[in-house]
Amino acid sequence: MMDNNLKGLIDSVEEDTRSQAELEHTISILKNEITTLKLVIEDQKVIIERMNQELKNQTEILPENLSILKDIIVSQRRDINQKDKEFEVMRVLLEKFTGELEAAILAKESEYQLIDVSGIGPRNSAKLAKAGITSILQLKNCDLEELASKLEGIGPKKLKKWKKYLLKRSEHISFHYI
């Protein structure tokens, strides 16, 4: 029985020795991992320090860049304000020239009489005058349906033809005589 006890004791010591060897091996692995992690931490500290330095450098440059951007924006605003002023001058000139053009077209059209329109002779001119239409401008700007209801022997179709003629002639006057 002693043999068995001795054998159990030897097995137990061997088991403890194996366990101790495994623990020592695990401790060795953990020590290596700790050493590796310390190196990684040191590398990370170096990287963080570099990034902090770069950030500091960029922060020092930033106000300079902001000043440049501010100058650019102020310059662009001045240019826009100048363009707005120029645009307003052009708008006023355009209104002036448009008014002059319209006045010139009206003056040119006033040189013509109703009987100058193809199809309006003295008889139709007298009928139009009786209905209140005495100028080319009045005929050009009137409501044809309403006018046709006031006239005898002149229908909307003929009035449309005369108005179309007047509109085409107005285009001709504005492009060729002014």
C-alpha positions as CSV (number, residue, x, y, z in Angstrom):
1,M,0.0,0.0,0.0
2,M,2.8,2.1,0.5
3,D,3.7,1.7,-3.0
4,N,0.4,3.1,-4.0
5,N,0.7,6.0,-1.6
6,L,4.2,6.6,-2.8
7,K,3.1,6.3,-6.4
8,G,0.2,8.8,-5.7
9,L,2.6,11.1,-4.0
10,I,5.0,11.0,-7.0
11,D,2.2,11.5,-9.4
12,S,1.0,14.4,-7.4
13,V,4.5,16.0,-7.3
14,E,4.8,15.4,-11.1
15,E,1.4,17.0,-11.6
16,D,2.4,19.9,-9.5
17,T,5.7,20.2,-11.4
18,R,3.8,20.2,-14.7
19,S,1.3,22.7,-13.4
20,Q,4.2,24.9,-12.2
21,A,5.9,24.6,-15.6
22,E,2.7,25.5,-17.4
23,L,2.2,28.5,-15.0
24,E,5.8,29.6,-15.6
25,H,5.3,29.2,-19.3
26,T,2.1,31.3,-19.2
27,I,3.9,33.9,-17.0
28,S,6.7,34.0,-19.5
29,I,4.2,34.6,-22.3
30,L,2.4,37.2,-20.3
31,K,5.7,39.0,-19.6
32,N,6.5,39.0,-23.3
33,E,3.0,40.4,-24.1
34,I,3.5,43.1,-21.4
35,T,6.9,44.0,-22.9
36,T,5.3,44.2,-26.4
37,L,2.4,46.3,-25.1
38,K,4.9,48.7,-23.4
39,L,6.6,49.1,-26.7
40,V,3.3,49.7,-28.5
41,I,2.4,52.3,-25.8
42,E,5.7,54.0,-26.2
43,D,5.2,54.1,-30.0
44,Q,1.7,55.5,-29.5
45,K,3.1,58.2,-27.2
46,V,5.6,59.2,-29.9
47,I,2.8,59.3,-32.5
48,I,0.5,61.3,-30.2
49,E,3.4,63.7,-29.5
50,R,4.0,64.2,-33.3
51,M,0.3,64.8,-33.9
52,N,0.2,67.3,-31.1
53,Q,3.2,69.1,-32.6
54,E,1.6,69.1,-36.1
55,L,-1.7,70.4,-34.6
56,K,0.2,73.1,-32.8
57,N,1.9,74.1,-36.1
58,Q,-1.3,74.1,-38.0
59,T,-3.0,76.1,-35.2
60,E,-0.3,78.7,-35.5
61,I,-0.8,78.9,-39.3
62,L,-4.6,79.0,-39.1
63,P,-4.9,82.7,-38.1
64,E,-2.7,83.6,-41.0
65,N,-4.9,81.6,-43.4
66,L,-8.0,83.1,-41.9
67,S,-6.7,86.5,-42.5
68,I,-6.0,85.7,-46.1
69,L,-9.5,84.2,-46.5
70,K,-11.0,87.3,-44.9
71,D,-9.1,89.6,-47.4
72,I,-10.3,87.5,-50.3
73,I,-14.0,87.6,-49.1
74,V,-13.8,91.4,-48.5
75,S,-12.3,91.8,-52.0
76,Q,-15.0,89.7,-53.6
77,R,-17.7,91.6,-51.7
78,R,-16.3,94.9,-53.1
79,D,-16.2,93.4,-56.6
80,I,-19.9,92.3,-56.2
81,N,-20.9,95.7,-54.9
82,Q,-19.2,97.3,-57.9
83,K,-20.9,94.9,-60.3
84,D,-24.2,95.7,-58.7
85,K,-23.7,99.4,-59.2
86,E,-22.7,98.7,-62.9
87,F,-25.7,96.5,-63.3
88,E,-28.0,99.3,-61.9
89,V,-26.5,101.8,-64.4
90,M,-27.1,99.3,-67.2
91,R,-30.7,98.7,-66.1
92,V,-31.3,102.5,-66.1
93,L,-29.8,102.9,-69.5
94,L,-31.8,100.0,-70.8
95,E,-35.0,101.5,-69.5
96,K,-34.0,104.9,-71.1
97,F,-33.2,103.3,-74.5
98,T,-36.4,101.1,-74.4
99,G,-38.5,104.2,-73.7
100,E,-36.7,106.0,-76.6
101,L,-37.2,103.0,-78.9
102,E,-40.9,102.8,-78.0
103,A,-41.3,106.5,-78.5
104,A,-39.6,106.3,-81.9
105,I,-41.8,103.3,-83.0
106,L,-44.9,105.2,-81.9
107,A,-43.7,108.3,-83.8
108,K,-43.0,106.2,-86.9
109,E,-46.4,104.5,-86.6
110,S,-48.2,107.8,-86.2
111,E,-46.9,108.8,-89.7
112,Y,-49.3,106.2,-91.1
113,Q,-53.1,106.4,-91.2
114,L,-55.7,103.7,-91.1
115,I,-56.2,103.9,-94.9
116,D,-52.5,103.0,-95.3
117,V,-53.4,99.5,-94.0
118,S,-54.0,97.0,-96.8
119,G,-57.7,96.4,-97.0
120,I,-58.8,99.5,-95.1
121,G,-60.0,102.1,-97.6
122,P,-62.0,105.3,-97.0
123,R,-65.3,103.4,-96.4
124,N,-63.8,101.0,-93.8
125,S,-61.8,103.8,-92.2
126,A,-65.1,105.8,-91.8
127,K,-66.8,102.7,-90.2
128,L,-63.8,102.3,-87.8
129,A,-63.9,106.0,-86.9
130,K,-67.7,105.7,-86.1
131,A,-66.8,102.9,-83.7
132,G,-64.1,105.1,-82.0
133,I,-61.0,103.8,-83.9
134,T,-59.2,106.7,-85.5
135,S,-55.5,105.6,-85.4
136,I,-53.4,102.6,-86.2
137,L,-52.4,102.3,-82.5
138,Q,-56.0,102.2,-81.4
139,L,-56.7,99.4,-83.9
140,K,-53.6,97.5,-82.9
141,N,-54.5,97.6,-79.2
142,C,-58.3,97.1,-79.3
143,D,-60.3,94.0,-78.3
144,L,-61.3,92.6,-81.8
145,E,-64.4,90.8,-80.6
146,E,-65.8,93.9,-79.0
147,L,-64.9,96.1,-82.0
148,A,-66.5,93.6,-84.4
149,S,-69.8,93.8,-82.5
150,K,-69.8,97.6,-83.1
151,L,-69.1,97.4,-86.8
152,E,-71.4,96.6,-89.7
153,G,-69.9,94.6,-92.6
154,I,-66.5,94.1,-90.9
155,G,-66.1,90.8,-89.0
156,P,-63.5,89.5,-86.5
157,K,-61.7,87.6,-89.3
158,K,-61.0,90.8,-91.3
159,L,-60.0,92.7,-88.1
160,K,-57.6,89.9,-87.1
161,K,-56.0,90.2,-90.6
162,W,-55.6,93.9,-90.2
163,K,-54.2,93.6,-86.7
164,K,-51.7,90.9,-87.8
165,Y,-50.6,93.2,-90.6
166,L,-50.1,96.0,-88.1
167,L,-48.1,93.8,-85.7
168,K,-45.8,92.5,-88.4
169,R,-45.3,96.1,-89.6
170,S,-44.4,97.2,-86.0
171,E,-41.7,94.5,-85.9
172,H,-40.5,95.8,-89.3
173,I,-40.4,99.4,-88.1
174,S,-38.6,98.5,-84.9
175,F,-35.9,96.5,-86.6
176,H,-35.4,98.5,-89.8
177,Y,-36.3,102.1,-89.3
178,I,-35.1,102.9,-85.7
